[in-house]
């Protein structure tokens, strides 16, 4: 009886850990293939703030965004 409960708890913990790792992997893969922000969006955002962004500034912002992914 106690052994069955213990195996159920172990199975639940292992399932939760594997589920987390698999979903994390697929989420990172999806975000890498379909980034939520691109260079045109950054240019539009900077232009709306009254700045004319250079290509270097846009690349710097993109590199910072990619560091956090």
N, C-alpha and C positions, 0 to 999 in steps of 0.2 A: 504494500500500500504506500508506504513512505517512499520507496524507490520509484514508483510510478509518478508520484507528484514531483519528485526531484527531476526525473527525466523530462517531464512536461515543462518545468521551469527552465531547465537548461535549453531545451528546444526552442522555447519562446525567446530567450535571450539571444541565442545564436541567430534565430530568424530575424530579430530586430536589427542586430548588427549587420547581417548580410543585406537586408533590405535597405538600410541606410547607405551602405557603401555602394550598392548597385545604383540606387537612385541618384546619389551624388555623382557617380561616374557619368550617367546619362545626362544629367543636368549640365555638367561642365562641357560635355561633348556638344550638346545643343547650343549652349551659349557661345562656344567657340565657332560653330558653323553659322549661327545666326546672331551676331552681336546686337545688343539692344540699342547701340548708338553707333553711328558711322561718321565719316569725315564731313559729309554734307550737313548733318545735324549739328555738328560742332561749329561749322562755319556759320550756319544760320543763327545759332545761339549767340555767338560772339557778335555777329552783325546786329542782332536785335539789341545788344547792350551798347551799341554805338561804336564798336571797334571794327576795323577792317583787318581780319586775321591774315597773317602770312602763312605760307605752307609750313614753315618751321614751327610756328606756334600750334598749328593744328596737329602736326605730328607729335609734338610734346604732349599735348592733351591726350591723344590716342594712346601713346606709350604709358601714360599714367593710368588710363582706364584699363589697359591690358594687364597691368601689374596686379590689379585687384581681382582679376578673373582667374 
